[in-house]
Amino acid sequence: MAYKISDACIACGACAAGCPVEAISEGDGKYEINAELCVSCGACAETCPVGAPAEE
Protein backbone atom coordinates (compact mmCIF):
# COMPACT_ATOMS: atom_id res chain seq x y z
CA MET A 1 0.00 0.00 0.00
CA ALA A 2 1.37 3.41 -0.95
CA TYR A 3 2.28 6.12 1.51
CA LYS A 4 0.49 9.47 1.63
CA ILE A 5 1.71 12.76 3.09
CA SER A 6 -0.60 14.43 5.59
CA ASP A 7 -1.28 18.12 6.16
CA ALA A 8 1.37 18.01 8.90
CA CYS A 9 3.96 18.38 6.10
CA ILE A 10 6.25 21.38 6.56
CA ALA A 11 7.60 21.17 2.99
CA CYS A 12 11.20 20.63 4.09
CA GLY A 13 11.98 18.10 1.34
CA ALA A 14 13.56 15.48 3.61
CA CYS A 15 11.12 12.82 2.39
CA ALA A 16 11.87 13.50 -1.28
CA ALA A 17 15.61 13.31 -0.65
CA GLY A 18 15.16 9.98 1.13
CA CYS A 19 12.92 8.32 -1.45
CA PRO A 20 14.87 5.64 -3.38
CA VAL A 21 12.41 5.58 -6.31
CA GLU A 22 11.90 9.36 -6.63
CA ALA A 23 8.14 9.04 -6.06
CA ILE A 24 7.91 12.29 -4.07
CA SER A 25 7.63 15.78 -5.53
CA GLU A 26 6.86 19.25 -4.25
CA GLY A 27 3.17 20.04 -4.41
CA ASP A 28 1.05 23.03 -3.46
CA GLY A 29 2.18 23.80 0.10
CA LYS A 30 3.29 20.23 0.87
CA TYR A 31 5.04 17.32 -0.78
CA GLU A 32 3.09 14.62 -2.63
CA ILE A 33 3.73 10.94 -3.24
CA ASN A 34 2.99 9.36 -6.62
CA ALA A 35 1.14 6.19 -5.57
CA GLU A 36 2.04 4.44 -8.83
CA LEU A 37 5.77 4.84 -8.15
CA CYS A 38 5.71 4.30 -4.36
CA VAL A 39 7.11 0.92 -3.28
CA SER A 40 5.98 1.33 0.36
CA CYS A 41 9.52 1.06 1.73
CA GLY A 42 8.97 3.63 4.50
CA ALA A 43 12.13 5.63 3.80
CA CYS A 44 10.08 8.84 3.62
CA ALA A 45 8.50 8.24 7.01
CA GLU A 46 11.91 7.52 8.55
CA THR A 47 13.41 10.81 7.30
CA CYS A 48 10.44 13.11 7.97
CA PRO A 49 10.99 15.31 11.06
CA VAL A 50 7.22 15.70 11.67
CA GLY A 51 5.94 12.23 10.74
CA ALA A 52 3.82 13.45 7.82
CA PRO A 53 4.14 10.38 5.53
CA ALA A 54 2.04 7.39 6.54
CA GLU A 55 0.62 4.29 4.86
CA GLU A 56 -2.85 4.78 3.43
PDBQT receptor file of N, H, CA, C and O in Angstrom, charges set to zero:
ATOM      1  N   MET A   1       0.841  -1.171   0.000  1.00  0.00    +0.000 N 
ATOM      2  CA  MET A   1       0.000   0.000   0.000  1.00  0.00    +0.000 C 
ATOM      3  C   MET A   1       0.893   1.244   0.000  1.00  0.00    +0.000 C 
ATOM      4  O   MET A   1       1.873   1.304   0.743  1.00  0.00    +0.000 OA
ATOM      5  N   ALA A   2       0.569   2.205  -0.805  1.00  0.00    +0.000 N 
ATOM      6  H   ALA A   2      -0.227   2.156  -1.409  1.00  0.00    +0.000 HD
ATOM      7  CA  ALA A   2       1.372   3.413  -0.948  1.00  0.00    +0.000 C 
ATOM      8  C   ALA A   2       1.266   4.318   0.275  1.00  0.00    +0.000 C 
ATOM      9  O   ALA A   2       0.290   4.272   1.024  1.00  0.00    +0.000 OA
ATOM     10  N   TYR A   3       2.280   5.130   0.454  1.00  0.00    +0.000 N 
ATOM     11  H   TYR A   3       3.073   5.167  -0.155  1.00  0.00    +0.000 HD
ATOM     12  CA  TYR A   3       2.276   6.125   1.513  1.00  0.00    +0.000 C 
ATOM     13  C   TYR A   3       1.598   7.395   1.016  1.00  0.00    +0.000 C 
ATOM     14  O   TYR A   3       1.517   7.640  -0.188  1.00  0.00    +0.000 OA
ATOM     15  N   LYS A   4       1.118   8.188   1.948  1.00  0.00    +0.000 N 
ATOM     16  H   LYS A   4       1.184   7.989   2.926  1.00  0.00    +0.000 HD
ATOM     17  CA  LYS A   4       0.494   9.474   1.632  1.00  0.00    +0.000 C 
ATOM     18  C   LYS A   4       1.022  10.488   2.643  1.00  0.00    +0.000 C 
ATOM     19  O   LYS A   4       1.256  10.148   3.803  1.00  0.00    +0.000 OA
ATOM     20  N   ILE A   5       1.205  11.720   2.206  1.00  0.00    +0.000 N 
ATOM     21  H   ILE A   5       1.014  11.996   1.264  1.00  0.00    +0.000 HD
ATOM     22  CA  ILE A   5       1.715  12.764   3.090  1.00  0.00    +0.000 C 
ATOM     23  C   ILE A   5       0.544  13.585   3.626  1.00  0.00    +0.000 C 
ATOM     24  O   ILE A   5      -0.286  14.083   2.865  1.00  0.00    +0.000 OA
ATOM     25  N   SER A   6       0.496  13.715   4.941  1.00  0.00    +0.000 N 
ATOM     26  H   SER A   6       1.170  13.311   5.560  1.00  0.00    +0.000 HD
ATOM     27  CA  SER A   6      -0.603  14.425   5.593  1.00  0.00    +0.000 C 
ATOM     28  C   SER A   6      -0.378  15.936   5.581  1.00  0.00    +0.000 C 
ATOM     29  O   SER A   6       0.661  16.423   5.134  1.00  0.00    +0.000 OA
ATOM     30  N   ASP A   7      -1.364  16.655   6.076  1.00  0.00    +0.000 N 
ATOM     31  H   ASP A   7      -2.207  16.260   6.439  1.00  0.00    +0.000 HD
ATOM     32  CA  ASP A   7      -1.279  18.115   6.157  1.00  0.00    +0.000 C 
ATOM     33  C   ASP A   7      -0.254  18.584   7.182  1.00  0.00    +0.000 C 
ATOM     34  O   ASP A   7       0.015  19.781   7.284  1.00  0.00    +0.000 OA
ATOM     35  N   ALA A   8       0.320  17.658   7.939  1.00  0.00    +0.000 N 
ATOM     36  H   ALA A   8       0.102  16.685   7.856  1.00  0.00    +0.000 HD
ATOM     37  CA  ALA A   8       1.369  18.008   8.903  1.00  0.00    +0.000 C 
ATOM     38  C   ALA A   8       2.677  18.370   8.188  1.00  0.00    +0.000 C 
ATOM     39  O   ALA A   8       3.603  18.880   8.817  1.00  0.00    +0.000 OA
ATOM     40  N   CYS A   9       2.755  18.113   6.900  1.00  0.00    +0.000 N 
ATOM     41  H   CYS A   9       2.002  17.699   6.388  1.00  0.00    +0.000 HD
ATOM     42  CA  CYS A   9       3.957  18.377   6.103  1.00  0.00    +0.000 C 
ATOM     43  C   CYS A   9       4.390  19.833   6.225  1.00  0.00    +0.000 C 
ATOM     44  O   CYS A   9       3.580  20.751   6.100  1.00  0.00    +0.000 OA
ATOM     45  N   ILE A  10       5.691  20.028   6.473  1.00  0.00    +0.000 N 
ATOM     46  H   ILE A  10       6.350  19.282   6.575  1.00  0.00    +0.000 HD
ATOM     47  CA  ILE A  10       6.246  21.382   6.565  1.00  0.00    +0.000 C 
ATOM     48  C   ILE A  10       7.061  21.740   5.318  1.00  0.00    +0.000 C 
ATOM     49  O   ILE A  10       7.774  22.743   5.311  1.00  0.00    +0.000 OA
ATOM     50  N   ALA A  11       6.960  20.935   4.284  1.00  0.00    +0.000 N 
ATOM     51  H   ALA A  11       6.381  20.120   4.290  1.00  0.00    +0.000 HD
ATOM     52  CA  ALA A  11       7.596  21.168   2.985  1.00  0.00    +0.000 C 
ATOM     53  C   ALA A  11       9.108  21.350   3.085  1.00  0.00    +0.000 C 
ATOM     54  O   ALA A  11       9.681  22.219   2.428  1.00  0.00    +0.000 OA
ATOM     55  N   CYS A  12       9.751  20.525   3.914  1.00  0.00    +0.000 N 
ATOM     56  H   CYS A  12       9.286  19.819   4.449  1.00  0.00    +0.000 HD
ATOM     57  CA  CYS A  12      11.202  20.632   4.087  1.00  0.00    +0.000 C 
ATOM     58  C   CYS A  12      11.974  19.864   3.015  1.00  0.00    +0.000 C 
ATOM     59  O   CYS A  12      13.135  20.176   2.751  1.00  0.00    +0.000 OA
ATOM     60  N   GLY A  13      11.346  18.866   2.396  1.00  0.00    +0.000 N 
ATOM     61  H   GLY A  13      10.402  18.613   2.610  1.00  0.00    +0.000 HD
ATOM     62  CA  GLY A  13      11.980  18.096   1.339  1.00  0.00    +0.000 C 
ATOM     63  C   GLY A  13      12.767  16.887   1.804  1.00  0.00    +0.000 C 
ATOM     64  O   GLY A  13      13.344  16.179   0.979  1.00  0.00    +0.000 OA
ATOM     65  N   ALA A  14      12.805  16.632   3.096  1.00  0.00    +0.000 N 
ATOM     66  H   ALA A  14      12.336  17.207   3.766  1.00  0.00    +0.000 HD
ATOM     67  CA  ALA A  14      13.556  15.484   3.611  1.00  0.00    +0.000 C 
ATOM     68  C   ALA A  14      13.028  14.172   3.036  1.00  0.00    +0.000 C 
ATOM     69  O   ALA A  14      13.811  13.280   2.710  1.00  0.00    +0.000 OA
ATOM     70  N   CYS A  15      11.730  14.053   2.911  1.00  0.00    +0.000 N 
ATOM     71  H   CYS A  15      11.094  14.778   3.176  1.00  0.00    +0.000 HD
ATOM     72  CA  CYS A  15      11.124  12.822   2.385  1.00  0.00    +0.000 C 
ATOM     73  C   CYS A  15      11.529  12.581   0.937  1.00  0.00    +0.000 C 
ATOM     74  O   CYS A  15      11.853  11.455   0.556  1.00  0.00    +0.000 OA
ATOM     75  N   ALA A  16      11.511  13.631   0.136  1.00  0.00    +0.000 N 
ATOM     76  H   ALA A  16      11.248  14.545   0.445  1.00  0.00    +0.000 HD
ATOM     77  CA  ALA A  16      11.871  13.497  -1.276  1.00  0.00    +0.000 C 
ATOM     78  C   ALA A  16      13.330  13.082  -1.421  1.00  0.00    +0.000 C 
ATOM     79  O   ALA A  16      13.663  12.258  -2.272  1.00  0.00    +0.000 OA
ATOM     80  N   ALA A  17      14.190  13.648  -0.598  1.00  0.00    +0.000 N 
ATOM     81  H   ALA A  17      13.919  14.317   0.094  1.00  0.00    +0.000 HD
ATOM     82  CA  ALA A  17      15.610  13.309  -0.652  1.00  0.00    +0.000 C 
ATOM     83  C   ALA A  17      15.847  11.868  -0.230  1.00  0.00    +0.000 C 
ATOM     84  O   ALA A  17      16.800  11.241  -0.693  1.00  0.00    +0.000 OA
ATOM     85  N   GLY A  18      14.998  11.333   0.640  1.00  0.00    +0.000 N 
ATOM     86  H   GLY A  18      14.224  11.843   1.015  1.00  0.00    +0.000 HD
ATOM     87  CA  GLY A  18      15.161   9.975   1.134  1.00  0.00    +0.000 C 
ATOM     88  C   GLY A  18      14.479   8.902   0.312  1.00  0.00    +0.000 C 
ATOM     89  O   GLY A  18      14.681   7.714   0.560  1.00  0.00    +0.000 OA
ATOM     90  N   CYS A  19      13.681   9.296  -0.656  1.00  0.00    +0.000 N 
ATOM     91  H   CYS A  19      13.517  10.261  -0.858  1.00  0.00    +0.000 HD
ATOM     92  CA  CYS A  19      12.923   8.323  -1.454  1.00  0.00    +0.000 C 
ATOM     93  C   CYS A  19      13.816   7.658  -2.509  1.00  0.00    +0.000 C 
ATOM     94  O   CYS A  19      14.348   8.342  -3.384  1.00  0.00    +0.000 OA
ATOM     95  N   PRO A  20      13.986   6.332  -2.436  1.00  0.00    +0.000 N 
ATOM     96  CA  PRO A  20      14.869   5.642  -3.379  1.00  0.00    +0.000 C 
ATOM     97  C   PRO A  20      14.312   5.508  -4.795  1.00  0.00    +0.000 C 
ATOM     98  O   PRO A  20      15.062   5.210  -5.724  1.00  0.00    +0.000 OA
ATOM     99  N   VAL A  21      13.013   5.722  -4.972  1.00  0.00    +0.000 N 
ATOM    100  H   VAL A  21      12.404   5.963  -4.217  1.00  0.00    +0.000 HD
ATOM    101  CA  VAL A  21      12.411   5.575  -6.306  1.00  0.00    +0.000 C 
ATOM    102  C   VAL A  21      11.917   6.907  -6.863  1.00  0.00    +0.000 C 
ATOM    103  O   VAL A  21      11.229   6.937  -7.883  1.00  0.00    +0.000 OA
ATOM    104  N   GLU A  22      12.265   8.002  -6.199  1.00  0.00    +0.000 N 
ATOM    105  H   GLU A  22      12.824   7.977  -5.370  1.00  0.00    +0.000 HD
ATOM    106  CA  GLU A  22      11.898   9.356  -6.635  1.00  0.00    +0.000 C 
ATOM    107  C   GLU A  22      10.402   9.504  -6.872  1.00  0.00    +0.000 C 
ATOM    108  O   GLU A  22       9.977  10.079  -7.874  1.00  0.00    +0.000 OA
ATOM    109  N   ALA A  23       9.603   8.980  -5.938  1.00  0.00    +0.000 N 
ATOM    110  H   ALA A  23       9.948   8.513  -5.124  1.00  0.00    +0.000 HD
ATOM    111  CA  ALA A  23       8.143   9.040  -6.056  1.00  0.00    +0.000 C 
ATOM    112  C   ALA A  23       7.556  10.296  -5.414  1.00  0.00    +0.000 C 
ATOM    113  O   ALA A  23       6.343  10.500  -5.462  1.00  0.00    +0.000 OA
ATOM    114  N   ILE A  24       8.396  11.136  -4.816  1.00  0.00    +0.000 N 
ATOM    115  H   ILE A  24       9.382  10.970  -4.777  1.00  0.00    +0.000 HD
ATOM    116  CA  ILE A  24       7.905  12.294  -4.075  1.00  0.00    +0.000 C 
ATOM    117  C   ILE A  24       8.324  13.576  -4.769  1.00  0.00    +0.000 C 
ATOM    118  O   ILE A  24       9.478  13.739  -5.165  1.00  0.00    +0.000 OA
ATOM    119  N   SER A  25       7.357  14.492  -4.912  1.00  0.00    +0.000 N 
ATOM    120  H   SER A  25       6.419  14.359  -4.591  1.00  0.00    +0.000 HD
ATOM    121  CA  SER A  25       7.635  15.785  -5.532  1.00  0.00    +0.000 C 
ATOM    122  C   SER A  25       6.946  16.890  -4.746  1.00  0.00    +0.000 C 
ATOM    123  O   SER A  25       6.015  16.647  -3.978  1.00  0.00    +0.000 OA
ATOM    124  N   GLU A  26       7.423  18.101  -4.958  1.00  0.00    +0.000 N 
ATOM    125  H   GLU A  26       8.179  18.299  -5.582  1.00  0.00    +0.000 HD
ATOM    126  CA  GLU A  26       6.859  19.246  -4.254  1.00  0.00    +0.000 C 
ATOM    127  C   GLU A  26       5.497  19.583  -4.849  1.00  0.00    +0.000 C 
ATOM    128  O   GLU A  26       5.350  19.735  -6.062  1.00  0.00    +0.000 OA
ATOM    129  N   GLY A  27       4.516  19.693  -3.975  1.00  0.00    +0.000 N 
ATOM    130  H   GLY A  27       4.636  19.569  -2.990  1.00  0.00    +0.000 HD
ATOM    131  CA  GLY A  27       3.171  20.035  -4.407  1.00  0.00    +0.000 C 
ATOM    132  C   GLY A  27       2.806  21.437  -3.955  1.00  0.00    +0.000 C 
ATOM    133  O   GLY A  27       3.688  22.255  -3.696  1.00  0.00    +0.000 OA
ATOM    134  N   ASP A  28       1.542  21.719  -3.859  1.00  0.00    +0.000 N 
ATOM    135  H   ASP A  28       0.824  21.054  -4.070  1.00  0.00    +0.000 HD
ATOM    136  CA  ASP A  28       1.048  23.027  -3.461  1.00  0.00    +0.000 C 
ATOM    137  C   ASP A  28       1.026  23.131  -1.937  1.00  0.00    +0.000 C 
ATOM    138  O   ASP A  28       0.032  22.771  -1.308  1.00  0.00    +0.000 OA
ATOM    139  N   GLY A  29       2.105  23.616  -1.346  1.00  0.00    +0.000 N 
ATOM    140  H   GLY A  29       2.913  23.908  -1.857  1.00  0.00    +0.000 HD
ATOM    141  CA  GLY A  29       2.179  23.795   0.096  1.00  0.00    +0.000 C 
ATOM    142  C   GLY A  29       2.681  22.600   0.871  1.00  0.00    +0.000 C 
ATOM    143  O   GLY A  29       3.014  22.728   2.050  1.00  0.00    +0.000 OA
ATOM    144  N   LYS A  30       2.745  21.428   0.233  1.00  0.00    +0.000 N 
ATOM    145  H   LYS A  30       2.474  21.324  -0.724  1.00  0.00    +0.000 HD
ATOM    146  CA  LYS A  30       3.288  20.229   0.868  1.00  0.00    +0.000 C 
ATOM    147  C   LYS A  30       3.775  19.288  -0.227  1.00  0.00    +0.000 C 
ATOM    148  O   LYS A  30       3.464  19.464  -1.404  1.00  0.00    +0.000 OA
ATOM    149  N   TYR A  31       4.537  18.298   0.182  1.00  0.00    +0.000 N 
ATOM    150  H   TYR A  31       4.790  18.155   1.139  1.00  0.00    +0.000 HD
ATOM    151  CA  TYR A  31       5.035  17.324  -0.781  1.00  0.00    +0.000 C 
ATOM    152  C   TYR A  31       3.969  16.264  -1.047  1.00  0.00    +0.000 C 
ATOM    153  O   TYR A  31       3.088  16.027  -0.220  1.00  0.00    +0.000 OA
ATOM    154  N   GLU A  32       4.068  15.627  -2.225  1.00  0.00    +0.000 N 
ATOM    155  H   GLU A  32       4.783  15.819  -2.896  1.00  0.00    +0.000 HD
ATOM    156  CA  GLU A  32       3.089  14.624  -2.630  1.00  0.00    +0.000 C 
ATOM    157  C   GLU A  32       3.798  13.362  -3.090  1.00  0.00    +0.000 C 
ATOM    158  O   GLU A  32       4.887  13.421  -3.661  1.00  0.00    +0.000 OA
ATOM    159  N   ILE A  33       3.176  12.230  -2.838  1.00  0.00    +0.000 N 
ATOM    160  H   ILE A  33       2.292  12.182  -2.374  1.00  0.00    +0.000 HD
ATOM    161  CA  ILE A  33       3.735  10.940  -3.242  1.00  0.00    +0.000 C 
ATOM    162  C   ILE A  33       2.926  10.382  -4.407  1.00  0.00    +0.000 C 
ATOM    163  O   ILE A  33       1.699  10.299  -4.341  1.00  0.00    +0.000 OA
ATOM    164  N   ASN A  34       3.624  10.002  -5.470  1.00  0.00    +0.000 N 
ATOM    165  H   ASN A  34       4.620  10.069  -5.524  1.00  0.00    +0.000 HD
ATOM    166  CA  ASN A  34       2.993   9.361  -6.618  1.00  0.00    +0.000 C 
ATOM    167  C   ASN A  34       2.752   7.902  -6.234  1.00  0.00    +0.000 C 
ATOM    168  O   ASN A  34       3.699   7.124  -6.122  1.00  0.00    +0.000 OA
ATOM    169  N   ALA A  35       1.505   7.539  -6.034  1.00  0.00    +0.000 N 
ATOM    170  H   ALA A  35       0.736   8.171  -6.124  1.00  0.00    +0.000 HD
ATOM    171  CA  ALA A  35       1.144   6.194  -5.570  1.00  0.00    +0.000 C 
ATOM    172  C   ALA A  35       1.567   5.105  -6.552  1.00  0.00    +0.000 C 
ATOM    173  O   ALA A  35       1.814   3.969  -6.147  1.00  0.00    +0.000 OA
ATOM    174  N   GLU A  36       1.651   5.438  -7.825  1.00  0.00    +0.000 N 
ATOM    175  H   GLU A  36       1.450   6.361  -8.154  1.00  0.00    +0.000 HD
ATOM    176  CA  GLU A  36       2.041   4.441  -8.826  1.00  0.00    +0.000 C 
ATOM    177  C   GLU A  36       3.528   4.110  -8.749  1.00  0.00    +0.000 C 
ATOM    178  O   GLU A  36       3.943   3.014  -9.127  1.00  0.00    +0.000 OA
ATOM    179  N   LEU A  37       4.331   5.056  -8.261  1.00  0.00    +0.000 N 
ATOM    180  H   LEU A  37       3.994   5.946  -7.954  1.00  0.00    +0.000 HD
ATOM    181  CA  LEU A  37       5.775   4.841  -8.145  1.00  0.00    +0.000 C 
ATOM    182  C   LEU A  37       6.186   4.348  -6.768  1.00  0.00    +0.000 C 
ATOM    183  O   LEU A  37       7.227   3.707  -6.628  1.00  0.00    +0.000 OA
ATOM    184  N   CYS A  38       5.388   4.637  -5.752  1.00  0.00    +0.000 N 
ATOM    185  H   CYS A  38       4.542   5.158  -5.866  1.00  0.00    +0.000 HD
ATOM    186  CA  CYS A  38       5.711   4.297  -4.365  1.00  0.00    +0.000 C 
ATOM    187  C   CYS A  38       5.814   2.786  -4.188  1.00  0.00    +0.000 C 
ATOM    188  O   CYS A  38       4.938   2.036  -4.620  1.00  0.00    +0.000 OA
ATOM    189  N   VAL A  39       6.909   2.346  -3.538  1.00  0.00    +0.000 N 
ATOM    190  H   VAL A  39       7.620   2.955  -3.186  1.00  0.00    +0.000 HD
ATOM    191  CA  VAL A  39       7.113   0.919  -3.277  1.00  0.00    +0.000 C 
ATOM    192  C   VAL A  39       6.886   0.583  -1.797  1.00  0.00    +0.000 C 
ATOM    193  O   VAL A  39       7.215  -0.517  -1.352  1.00  0.00    +0.000 OA
ATOM    194  N   SER A  40       6.332   1.514  -1.052  1.00  0.00    +0.000 N 
ATOM    195  H   SER A  40       6.065   2.407  -1.413  1.00  0.00    +0.000 HD
ATOM    196  CA  SER A  40       5.980   1.328   0.359  1.00  0.00    +0.000 C 
ATOM    197  C   SER A  40       7.158   0.883   1.227  1.00  0.00    +0.000 C 
ATOM    198  O   SER A  40       7.003   0.037   2.108  1.00  0.00    +0.000 OA
ATOM    199  N   CYS A  41       8.327   1.455   0.973  1.00  0.00    +0.000 N 
ATOM    200  H   CYS A  41       8.453   2.142   0.258  1.00  0.00    +0.000 HD
ATOM    201  CA  CYS A  41       9.516   1.058   1.727  1.00  0.00    +0.000 C 
ATOM    202  C   CYS A  41       9.614   1.761   3.084  1.00  0.00    +0.000 C 
ATOM    203  O   CYS A  41      10.283   1.265   3.990  1.00  0.00    +0.000 OA
ATOM    204  N   GLY A  42       8.948   2.915   3.228  1.00  0.00    +0.000 N 
ATOM    205  H   GLY A  42       8.404   3.318   2.492  1.00  0.00    +0.000 HD
ATOM    206  CA  GLY A  42       8.967   3.635   4.498  1.00  0.00    +0.000 C 
ATOM    207  C   GLY A  42      10.122   4.593   4.680  1.00  0.00    +0.000 C 
ATOM    208  O   GLY A  42      10.236   5.218   5.735  1.00  0.00    +0.000 OA
ATOM    209  N   ALA A  43      10.985   4.728   3.681  1.00  0.00    +0.000 N 
ATOM    210  H   ALA A  43      10.892   4.220   2.825  1.00  0.00    +0.000 HD
ATOM    211  CA  ALA A  43      12.129   5.632   3.801  1.00  0.00    +0.000 C 
ATOM    212  C   ALA A  43      11.678   7.068   4.049  1.00  0.00    +0.000 C 
ATOM    213  O   ALA A  43      12.329   7.796   4.798  1.00  0.00    +0.000 OA
ATOM    214  N   CYS A  44      10.587   7.479   3.439  1.00  0.00    +0.000 N 
ATOM    215  H   CYS A  44      10.058   6.887   2.830  1.00  0.00    +0.000 HD
ATOM    216  CA  CYS A  44      10.082   8.843   3.616  1.00  0.00    +0.000 C 
ATOM    217  C   CYS A  44       9.653   9.088   5.058  1.00  0.00    +0.000 C 
ATOM    218  O   CYS A  44       9.935  10.141   5.630  1.00  0.00    +0.000 OA
ATOM    219  N   ALA A  45       8.974   8.115   5.632  1.00  0.00    +0.000 N 
ATOM    220  H   ALA A  45       8.744   7.260   5.167  1.00  0.00    +0.000 HD
ATOM    221  CA  ALA A  45       8.505   8.237   7.011  1.00  0.00    +0.000 C 
ATOM    222  C   ALA A  45       9.674   8.286   7.989  1.00  0.00    +0.000 C 
ATOM    223  O   ALA A  45       9.610   8.976   9.006  1.00  0.00    +0.000 OA
ATOM    224  N   GLU A  46      10.740   7.552   7.680  1.00  0.00    +0.000 N 
ATOM    225  H   GLU A  46      10.793   6.991   6.854  1.00  0.00    +0.000 HD
ATOM    226  CA  GLU A  46      11.911   7.523   8.546  1.00  0.00    +0.000 C 
ATOM    227  C   GLU A  46      12.667   8.847   8.536  1.00  0.00    +0.000 C 
ATOM    228  O   GLU A  46      13.271   9.218   9.542  1.00  0.00    +0.000 OA
ATOM    229  N   THR A  47      12.643   9.561   7.415  1.00  0.00    +0.000 N 
ATOM    230  H   THR A  47      12.152   9.259   6.598  1.00  0.00    +0.000 HD
ATOM    231  CA  THR A  47      13.408  10.807   7.304  1.00  0.00    +0.000 C 
ATOM    232  C   THR A  47      12.607  12.052   7.656  1.00  0.00    +0.000 C 
ATOM    233  O   THR A  47      13.191  13.112   7.884  1.00  0.00    +0.000 OA
ATOM    234  N   CYS A  48      11.292  11.947   7.704  1.00  0.00    +0.000 N 
ATOM    235  H   CYS A  48      10.818  11.086   7.518  1.00  0.00    +0.000 HD
ATOM    236  CA  CYS A  48      10.441  13.112   7.968  1.00  0.00    +0.000 C 
ATOM    237  C   CYS A  48      10.531  13.556   9.431  1.00  0.00    +0.000 C 
ATOM    238  O   CYS A  48      10.308  12.746  10.330  1.00  0.00    +0.000 OA
ATOM    239  N   PRO A  49      10.857  14.837   9.684  1.00  0.00    +0.000 N 
ATOM    240  CA  PRO A  49      10.986  15.314  11.058  1.00  0.00    +0.000 C 
ATOM    241  C   PRO A  49       9.647  15.488  11.778  1.00  0.00    +0.000 C 
ATOM    242  O   PRO A  49       9.624  15.609  13.003  1.00  0.00    +0.000 OA
ATOM    243  N   VAL A  50       8.527  15.504  11.039  1.00  0.00    +0.000 N 
ATOM    244  H   VAL A  50       8.546  15.406  10.044  1.00  0.00    +0.000 HD
ATOM    245  CA  VAL A  50       7.216  15.702  11.672  1.00  0.00    +0.000 C 
ATOM    246  C   VAL A  50       6.273  14.516  11.492  1.00  0.00    +0.000 C 
ATOM    247  O   VAL A  50       5.113  14.582  11.900  1.00  0.00    +0.000 OA
ATOM    248  N   GLY A  51       6.756  13.436  10.889  1.00  0.00    +0.000 N 
ATOM    249  H   GLY A  51       7.698  13.382  10.558  1.00  0.00    +0.000 HD
ATOM    250  CA  GLY A  51       5.941  12.232  10.741  1.00  0.00    +0.000 C 
ATOM    251  C   GLY A  51       4.769  12.376   9.773  1.00  0.00    +0.000 C 
ATOM    252  O   GLY A  51       3.734  11.734   9.952  1.00  0.00    +0.000 OA
ATOM    253  N   ALA A  52       4.926  13.212   8.753  1.00  0.00    +0.000 N 
ATOM    254  H   ALA A  52       5.767  13.733   8.608  1.00  0.00    +0.000 HD
ATOM    255  CA  ALA A  52       3.817  13.446   7.823  1.00  0.00    +0.000 C 
ATOM    256  C   ALA A  52       3.502  12.256   6.908  1.00  0.00    +0.000 C 
ATOM    257  O   ALA A  52       2.322  11.997   6.667  1.00  0.00    +0.000 OA
ATOM    258  N   PRO A  53       4.488  11.520   6.387  1.00  0.00    +0.000 N 
ATOM    259  CA  PRO A  53       4.145  10.379   5.533  1.00  0.00    +0.000 C 
ATOM    260  C   PRO A  53       3.635   9.195   6.367  1.00  0.00    +0.000 C 
ATOM    261  O   PRO A  53       4.190   8.868   7.416  1.00  0.00    +0.000 OA
ATOM    262  N   ALA A  54       2.577   8.571   5.877  1.00  0.00    +0.000 N 
ATOM    263  H   ALA A  54       2.126   8.837   5.024  1.00  0.00    +0.000 HD
ATOM    264  CA  ALA A  54       2.039   7.387   6.541  1.00  0.00    +0.000 C 
ATOM    265  C   ALA A  54       1.379   6.502   5.488  1.00  0.00    +0.000 C 
ATOM    266  O   ALA A  54       0.968   6.983   4.432  1.00  0.00    +0.000 OA
ATOM    267  N   GLU A  55       1.279   5.202   5.785  1.00  0.00    +0.000 N 
ATOM    268  H   GLU A  55       1.612   4.811   6.643  1.00  0.00    +0.000 HD
ATOM    269  CA  GLU A  55       0.619   4.290   4.864  1.00  0.00    +0.000 C 
ATOM    270  C   GLU A  55      -0.863   4.614   4.805  1.00  0.00    +0.000 C 
ATOM    271  O   GLU A  55      -1.490   4.930   5.815  1.00  0.00    +0.000 OA
ATOM    272  N   GLU A  56      -1.407   4.527   3.599  1.00  0.00    +0.000 N 
ATOM    273  H   GLU A  56      -0.897   4.270   2.778  1.00  0.00    +0.000 HD
ATOM    274  CA  GLU A  56      -2.848   4.781   3.425  1.00  0.00    +0.000 C 
ATOM    275  C   GLU A  56      -3.634   3.622   3.953  1.00  0.00    +0.000 C 
ATOM    276  O   GLU A  56      -4.863   3.635   3.902  1.00  0.00    +0.000 OA
TER     277      GLU A  56
